Amino acid sequence: MSRRRAQLVLLAAAVVVTALVPMLLAYAQLTVGVADGVAGAADERAALRDATRTLERAVADTTLALANGTDADSHRTVTTLTTDSLASTVTTLESSGADRGVAVAISRNASAARDWARTGCPRGPARAFGNCAVADGVVTQTRANSTALVAVAFDVSVRSSGGTATATVVIRGVRGRVAADGADPRRRRSP
């Protein structure tokens, strides 16, 4: 009887191993897919941060280039000069994504700029500023007989085979501060 019992135990073990092998293979594939997804998400977030930082620098440079160089109430002119100035940066960022294996898309966000201008545009009795004007995602304001670039709102999207990371950012030109996804526009920018 012990020989028969040994054969039965071996048969049961073979059945269990046969059942476990496909489960182990499925688990191994699942964990590899999850690890790739996590690495992909980290790459997307890093590319999103890099794009935002580059846009911050470009808006700051554009603000300095336009400072005191326009007439009062030249909102349309400042908006056109701003979009022309930022176009090469946007093109460079969008084409550089291929080096990282991601697709970067950047567009100006007019509704985010309007929302920001309603709450974040400098005003008050102690300031001699005009009203903010918003066009094509660019916020301008008349200050000291010149039209200043105040902020630019962007939608930034980074897509890879693992997924997509997106953000809407409002980058202040006058002080170089950033408001991201509805964050407080007075938040300090990290160095």
Helices and strands as residue ranges (DSSP letters): H 2-66, H 75-100, E 103-108, H 110-120, E 129-135, E 138-143, E 146-160, E 163-172, E 178-180
